[in-house]
């Protein structure tokens, strides 16, 4: 029985996953801030980093984690196009479905690990973990493009 191709379903899942750090940001801010600038955040969500950075009522560690969560969210969306393109190219090239699903799932797993690695990297040493996890996702996307290129060149 053929394996179901779930790779394309993982693209919108990656989009939702990229939003999770924002949920963390808003929850942490609501929990720890005495200033409670939620209305300003709702009016202009892109101002959240500036509002958080200026809020002197936040404990420094919480403020830093919120700011990193916002950066993790941006990073997720920055990398989403690369992942989506890699999955699409893999499907166009008709890569083996099991391989395609596995690589897409590894990318999702790397992003699931990347988010907390980014938010909670309170030490310089933890930056290496974050970078390694990011590298796994990057290698997956490059592998999808290379494998698709090889497959398409075989058909020429």
Residue pairs with C-beta under 8 A, 6 or more apart in sequence:
2 97
3 97
3 98
3 101
4 97
5 91
5 97
5 100
5 101
6 101
6 104
6 105
7 87
7 90
7 91
7 97
7 100
7 101
7 103
7 104
8 87
8 88
8 91
10 87
10 104
10 105
10 107
10 108
11 80
11 83
11 84
11 87
13 108
14 76
14 80
14 83
14 84
14 107
14 108
14 111
15 77
15 80
17 76
17 108
17 111
17 112
17 115
18 73
18 76
18 77
18 80
18 111
19 73
19 76
20 73
20 115
21 69
21 70
21 72
21 73
21 76
21 115
21 118
21 119
22 45
22 69
22 70
22 73
24 65
24 66
24 69
24 119
25 48
25 52
25 66
25 69
25 70
25 73
26 38
26 41
28 62
28 65
28 66
28 69
29 38
29 41
29 48
29 52
29 55
29 58
29 66
30 36
30 38
32 57
32 58
32 59
32 62
33 55
33 57
33 58
34 57
35 55
35 56
35 57
37 51
37 55
40 47
40 51
41 47
41 48
41 51
48 66
48 70
49 67
49 70
52 58
52 63
52 66
52 67
52 70
53 63
53 67
55 63
58 66
61 122
64 122
65 119
65 120
65 122
68 118
68 119
68 121
69 118
69 119
71 118
72 114
72 115
72 118
72 119
75 114
75 118
75 134
76 111
76 115
79 111
79 137
79 141
82 141
83 104
83 107
83 137
83 141
85 145
86 140
86 141
86 142
86 144
86 145
86 148
87 100
87 104
87 144
89 144
89 145
89 148
90 100
90 103
90 104
90 144
90 147
90 148
91 100
92 148
92 152
93 147
93 148
93 149
93 151
93 152
94 151
95 144
95 147
95 148
95 151
99 147
100 144
103 140
103 143
103 144
104 140
104 144
106 136
106 137
106 140
107 137
107 140
107 141
110 133
110 134
110 136
110 137
110 140
111 137
113 133
114 130
114 133
114 134
114 137
117 126
117 129
117 130
117 133
118 130
120 126
121 127
121 129
121 130
